[in-house]
Amino acid sequence: MKLLLLVSILVIAMQASATSAINGVVLDSEDSHPIAGVQLTLPMRASPPATVVSDAEGRFTFAQVAAGSYRLSTSKEGYAPAFVDGRTTPGNPGIPITVRSGEAVGDLQVHLVKSAVVTGRIFDTAGRPAVRFTASLMRKVFDDTGAPTMSAINSTTTDDRGEFRIFGIAAGSYDVVAGTVSMPIALRPGEETRLGDMTIPAIKSVPIRLRIQNQTGETPELMTIEVRKDGVNIRGLGIPLPSDTYTLNSMTPGTYDIGVGLLSTDGFLFSHIDVRVEDPPADSPLEPIVTVNKGWRVTGSVDLQNRTGDLRPFAGVQTILGRQGSADTQSATSAADGSFVIKGASEGLRRVRVDGLPMDSYLLSIKEGDSDVLKGGIQIRGDTSVHVVIGESGGAIDGNVLNAEKAKIPDAIVVLVPDELPSRSSFYRTANTDQNGAFNMRGIAPGAYHLYAWRELEGAAYRNADFMKGFLDQGVAVTVETAGRLSLDLKLTR
């Protein structure tokens, strides 16, 4: 009994010694004064997030943090989410932190930037205030495929005077959009920017009255409706009581991708339709029919390929079907024999990705018959099957990102771009440098690449050919071998 107690004490002591602490201070980026009352959150892998609040001197401590990589986030009214050094470009919020076993992270400085506000007034062509009119703050980003798009950051409606106010915004460049009118604006930290009056031309609109046919065989408790106009998400609604009709009011000319999802025992089952509102719209409402059914089955298998090319079934890999800009997602995890079944896949072009790969492995291929799904996705028109192959021994790259003065740069964005197959999204790798300016990439497919590092990027700009034209001569050429390891210092891409 005494021996068992001693062993238990030793195990507890060893576990405690393997953890570390994160100590730091929250400062205002403008004058470096400490900020009290900031909520700081550290996501944990196998447990709820750890949360602390900065004290009167702006100091905070996370105790007993296991070794690993984390991204520290912040929340306080009047301040934008934390960036590593007070930079103001929207996107990539939070502070990447690497914790090593038994080594405390001390003197971490979290710089917060005051958030910005934009106000304005909206009138119709007769000079009357536009009441309950939507004003949206949008910015240009690159989606996961590298395509430029506008992303809605926040929106509000006007009051009885036509006034609107959007607050809590990170400083940066945006467009304020109201109806068909768009005004560019640059917001500065802690400042309220007043736009000139916006006059909205009278545009005829029409309701779109969706007629929803439920052929799932179930009575769902929830319905969701997604609306994209000309490729931009403009509306997402969750409706507690599904019905057989739903009206979208005041739809102006343009092309709409409308998705309707019904909650079933297999998750949300979706159907998508394209609706065109002509210019000028017809006098009567549009009444498209949306038929939601059980969807299609995608069966498949996952194999792990070793260095000699031999395949064996592999369990625990999640295969995910997604649709750009939509919550329409289905997935399944491979069983012991490598097989999986995805239910309820809606028709149309679906992107395929995988999750749950072993540490140093990489996605080698996904094929539907002889078709390479990784290049262009998969067109779902009925039941189909795919074969996923995982490479066993990928390469690794680690190093530091330096500026022109050879100082290490925290939270730089490091991107590995394949030379031969840039269209294969699984071969790209990205990483952020930690608080010490260090980065690590693992599970890289063997091949030739170029390595880049930026301080800031708006989404997946590195996948956009036009964006990359200005940087092609600045990347560092690297060749990754099976199970190979590279270490290098990388200069910031200018």
PELIN-V989082 format. One record per residue. N is the residue number from 1. RES is the residue in three letters. PHI is phi in whole degrees, -180 to 180 (NA if undefined). Layout:
[[N | RES | PHI] [N | RES | PHI]]
This chain:
[[1 | MET | NA] [2 | LYS | -64] [3 | LEU | -65] [4 | LEU | -63] [5 | LEU | -64] [6 | LEU | -65] [7 | VAL | -62] [8 | SER | -62] [9 | ILE | -64] [10 | LEU | -64] [11 | VAL | -62] [12 | ILE | -62] [13 | ALA | -64] [14 | MET | -66] [15 | GLN | -64] [16 | ALA | -66] [17 | SER | -71] [18 | ALA | -80] [19 | THR | -90] [20 | SER | -133] [21 | ALA | -118] [22 | ILE | -117] [23 | ASN | -117] [24 | GLY | -166] [25 | VAL | -142] [26 | VAL | -101] [27 | LEU | -127] [28 | ASP | -74] [29 | SER | -68] [30 | GLU | -77] [31 | ASP | -129] [32 | SER | 64] [33 | HIS | -79] [34 | PRO | -68] [35 | ILE | -118] [36 | ALA | -90] [37 | GLY | 76] [38 | VAL | -87] [39 | GLN | -86] [40 | LEU | -114] [41 | THR | -126] [42 | LEU | -122] [43 | PRO | -63] [44 | MET | -113] [45 | ARG | -71] [46 | ALA | -113] [47 | SER | -152] [48 | PRO | -60] [49 | PRO | -59] [50 | ALA | -89] [51 | THR | -131] [52 | VAL | -133] [53 | VAL | -126] [54 | SER | -66] [55 | ASP | -84] [56 | ALA | -62] [57 | GLU | -99] [58 | GLY | 79] [59 | ARG | -89] [60 | PHE | -150] [61 | THR | -144] [62 | PHE | -106] [63 | ALA | -98] [64 | GLN | 52] [65 | VAL | -98] [66 | ALA | -70] [67 | ALA | -60] [68 | GLY | 154] [69 | SER | -107] [70 | TYR | -137] [71 | ARG | -131] [72 | LEU | -83] [73 | SER | -116] [74 | THR | -133] [75 | SER | -150] [76 | LYS | -161] [77 | GLU | -59] [78 | GLY | 94] [79 | TYR | -128] [80 | ALA | -76] [81 | PRO | -56] [82 | ALA | -66] [83 | PHE | -117] [84 | VAL | -64] [85 | ASP | -137] [86 | GLY | 83] [87 | ARG | -62] [88 | THR | -114] [89 | THR | -67] [90 | PRO | -63] [91 | GLY | 103] [92 | ASN | 52] [93 | PRO | -72] [94 | GLY | 100] [95 | ILE | -121] [96 | PRO | -74] [97 | ILE | -135] [98 | THR | -106] [99 | VAL | -111] [100 | ARG | -104] [101 | SER | -56] [102 | GLY | 76] [103 | GLU | -111] [104 | ALA | -72] [105 | VAL | -95] [106 | GLY | -115] [107 | ASP | 57] [108 | LEU | -73] [109 | GLN | -104] [110 | VAL | -108] [111 | HIS | -99] [112 | LEU | -104] [113 | VAL | -106] [114 | LYS | -60] [115 | SER | -78] [116 | ALA | -110] [117 | VAL | -134] [118 | VAL | -128] [119 | THR | -130] [120 | GLY | -179] [121 | ARG | -131] [122 | ILE | -124] [123 | PHE | -126] [124 | ASP | -89] [125 | THR | -69] [126 | ALA | -90] [127 | GLY | 83] [128 | ARG | -90] [129 | PRO | -60] [130 | ALA | -85] [131 | VAL | -91] [132 | ARG | 56] [133 | PHE | -95] [134 | THR | -85] [135 | ALA | -115] [136 | SER | -121] [137 | LEU | -103] [138 | MET | -130] [139 | ARG | -141] [140 | LYS | -80] [141 | VAL | -137] [142 | PHE | -113] [143 | ASP | -76] [144 | ASP | -64] [145 | THR | -96] [146 | GLY | 91] [147 | ALA | -78] [148 | PRO | -70] [149 | THR | -152] [150 | MET | -102] [151 | SER | -114] [152 | ALA | -78] [153 | ILE | -90] [154 | ASN | -163] [155 | SER | -152] [156 | THR | -154] [157 | THR | -117] [158 | THR | -76] [159 | ASP | -91] [160 | ASP | -70] [161 | ARG | -100] [162 | GLY | 81] [163 | GLU | -85] [164 | PHE | -135] [165 | ARG | -146] [166 | ILE | -116] [167 | PHE | -127] [168 | GLY | 70] [169 | ILE | -106] [170 | ALA | -69] [171 | ALA | -60] [172 | GLY | 154] [173 | SER | -98] [174 | TYR | -142] [175 | ASP | -125] [176 | VAL | -94] [177 | VAL | -118] [178 | ALA | -136] [179 | GLY | 62] [180 | THR | -96] [181 | VAL | -99] [182 | SER | -132] [183 | MET | -127] [184 | PRO | -72] [185 | ILE | -152] [186 | ALA | -111] [187 | LEU | -97] [188 | ARG | -106] [189 | PRO | -58] [190 | GLY | 72] [191 | GLU | -110] [192 | GLU | -100] [193 | THR | -106] [194 | ARG | -101] [195 | LEU | -79] [196 | GLY | -68] [197 | ASP | -60] [198 | MET | -107] [199 | THR | -105] [200 | ILE | -99] [201 | PRO | -65] [202 | ALA | -69] [203 | ILE | -123] [204 | LYS | -70] [205 | SER | -123] [206 | VAL | -144] [207 | PRO | -73] [208 | ILE | -110] [209 | ARG | -100] [210 | LEU | -74] [211 | ARG | -105] [212 | ILE | -102] [213 | GLN | -104] [214 | ASN | -91] [215 | GLN | -116] [216 | THR | -81] [217 | GLY | 83] [218 | GLU | -129] [219 | THR | -102] [220 | PRO | -73] [221 | GLU | -96] [222 | LEU | -147] [223 | MET | -128] [224 | THR | -125] [225 | ILE | -127] [226 | GLU | -116] [227 | VAL | -132] [228 | ARG | -118] [229 | LYS | -115] [230 | ASP | 50] [231 | GLY | 88] [232 | VAL | -113] [233 | ASN | -66] [234 | ILE | -121] [235 | ARG | -159] [236 | GLY | -143] [237 | LEU | -128] [238 | GLY | -108] [239 | ILE | -117] [240 | PRO | -61] [241 | LEU | -116] [242 | PRO | -60] [243 | SER | -134] [244 | ASP | -91] [245 | THR | -141] [246 | TYR | -153] [247 | THR | -108] [248 | LEU | -100] [249 | ASN | -88] [250 | SER | 55] [251 | MET | -91] [252 | THR | -84] [253 | PRO | -56] [254 | GLY | 151] [255 | THR | -107] [256 | TYR | -116] [257 | ASP | -103] [258 | ILE | -113] [259 | GLY | -115] [260 | VAL | -119] [261 | GLY | -119] [262 | LEU | -115] [263 | LEU | -76] [264 | SER | -124] [265 | THR | -67] [266 | ASP | -99] [267 | GLY | 97] [268 | PHE | -74] [269 | LEU | -105] [270 | PHE | -111] [271 | SER | -140] [272 | HIS | -123] [273 | ILE | -135] [274 | ASP | -103] [275 | VAL | -127] [276 | ARG | -107] [277 | VAL | -98] [278 | GLU | -73] [279 | ASP | -122] [280 | PRO | -78] [281 | PRO | -67] [282 | ALA | -67] [283 | ASP | -72] [284 | SER | -98] [285 | PRO | -62] [286 | LEU | -81] [287 | GLU | -132] [288 | PRO | -72] [289 | ILE | -101] [290 | VAL | -115] [291 | THR | -106] [292 | VAL | -105] [293 | ASN | -124] [294 | LYS | -71] [295 | GLY | 76] [296 | TRP | -112] [297 | ARG | -101] [298 | VAL | -115] [299 | THR | -94] [300 | GLY | -169] [301 | SER | -143] [302 | VAL | -119] [303 | ASP | -122] [304 | LEU | -104] [305 | GLN | -102] [306 | ASN | -86] [307 | ARG | -64] [308 | THR | -89] [309 | GLY | 94] [310 | ASP | -75] [311 | LEU | -111] [312 | ARG | -144] [313 | PRO | -58] [314 | PHE | -135] [315 | ALA | -99] [316 | GLY | 86] [317 | VAL | -97] [318 | GLN | -93] [319 | THR | -103] [320 | ILE | -124] [321 | LEU | -101] [322 | GLY | -132] [323 | ARG | -128] [324 | GLN | -56] [325 | GLY | 74] [326 | SER | -136] [327 | ALA | -84] [328 | ASP | -72] [329 | THR | -138] [330 | GLN | -133] [331 | SER | -155] [332 | ALA | -156] [333 | THR | -111] [334 | SER | -68] [335 | ALA | -86] [336 | ALA | -59] [337 | ASP | -89] [338 | GLY | 85] [339 | SER | -83] [340 | PHE | -152] [341 | VAL | -136] [342 | ILE | -101] [343 | LYS | -104] [344 | GLY | 74] [345 | ALA | -76] [346 | SER | -80] [347 | GLU | -71] [348 | GLY | 118] [349 | LEU | -77] [350 | ARG | -122] [351 | ARG | -84] [352 | VAL | -119] [353 | ARG | -140] [354 | VAL | -128] [355 | ASP | -142] [356 | GLY | 87] [357 | LEU | -74] [358 | PRO | -59] [359 | MET | -50] [360 | ASP | -104] [361 | SER | -90] [362 | TYR | -150] [363 | LEU | -79] [364 | LEU | -89] [365 | SER | -162] [366 | ILE | -134] [367 | LYS | -128] [368 | GLU | -107] [369 | GLY | 66] [370 | ASP | -97] [371 | SER | -86] [372 | ASP | -83] [373 | VAL | -68] [374 | LEU | -66] [375 | LYS | -78] [376 | GLY | -134] [377 | GLY | 85] [378 | ILE | -127] [379 | GLN | -90] [380 | ILE | -88] [381 | ARG | -125] [382 | GLY | 178] [383 | ASP | -61] [384 | THR | -151] [385 | SER | -142] [386 | VAL | -134] [387 | HIS | -122] [388 | VAL | -104] [389 | VAL | -120] [390 | ILE | -107] [391 | GLY | -78] [392 | GLU | -81] [393 | SER | -126] [394 | GLY | -77] [395 | GLY | -89] [396 | ALA | -143] [397 | ILE | -133] [398 | ASP | -133] [399 | GLY | 168] [400 | ASN | -132] [401 | VAL | -107] [402 | LEU | -120] [403 | ASN | -91] [404 | ALA | -63] [405 | GLU | -91] [406 | LYS | 65] [407 | ALA | -84] [408 | LYS | -75] [409 | ILE | -111] [410 | PRO | -75] [411 | ASP | 57] [412 | ALA | -75] [413 | ILE | -101] [414 | VAL | -104] [415 | VAL | -129] [416 | LEU | -107] [417 | VAL | -110] [418 | PRO | -69] [419 | ASP | -77] [420 | GLU | -88] [421 | LEU | -129] [422 | PRO | -65] [423 | SER | -79] [424 | ARG | -91] [425 | SER | -62] [426 | SER | -70] [427 | PHE | -86] [428 | TYR | -71] [429 | ARG | -136] [430 | THR | -130] [431 | ALA | -156] [432 | ASN | -111] [433 | THR | -71] [434 | ASP | -86] [435 | GLN | -64] [436 | ASN | -104] [437 | GLY | 79] [438 | ALA | -101] [439 | PHE | -135] [440 | ASN | -148] [441 | MET | -123] [442 | ARG | -134] [443 | GLY | 66] [444 | ILE | -96] [445 | ALA | -66] [446 | PRO | -57] [447 | GLY | 154] [448 | ALA | -99] [449 | TYR | -142] [450 | HIS | -125] [451 | LEU | -112] [452 | TYR | -130] [453 | ALA | -144] [454 | TRP | -122] [455 | ARG | -76] [456 | GLU | -146] [457 | LEU | -144] [458 | GLU | -94] [459 | GLY | 72] [460 | ALA | -88] [461 | ALA | -61] [462 | TYR | -66] [463 | ARG | -92] [464 | ASN | -97] [465 | ALA | -62] [466 | ASP | -65] [467 | PHE | -63] [468 | MET | -74] [469 | LYS | -57] [470 | GLY | -80] [471 | PHE | -127] [472 | LEU | -60] [473 | ASP | -89] [474 | GLN | -107] [475 | GLY | -74] [476 | VAL | -98] [477 | ALA | -74] [478 | VAL | -137] [479 | THR | -118] [480 | VAL | -102] [481 | GLU | -105] [482 | THR | -56] [483 | ALA | 60] [484 | GLY | -79] [485 | ARG | -130] [486 | LEU | -120] [487 | SER | -136] [488 | LEU | -158] [489 | ASP | -98] [490 | LEU | -125] [491 | LYS | -82] [492 | LEU | -61] [493 | THR | -74] [494 | ARG | -91]]
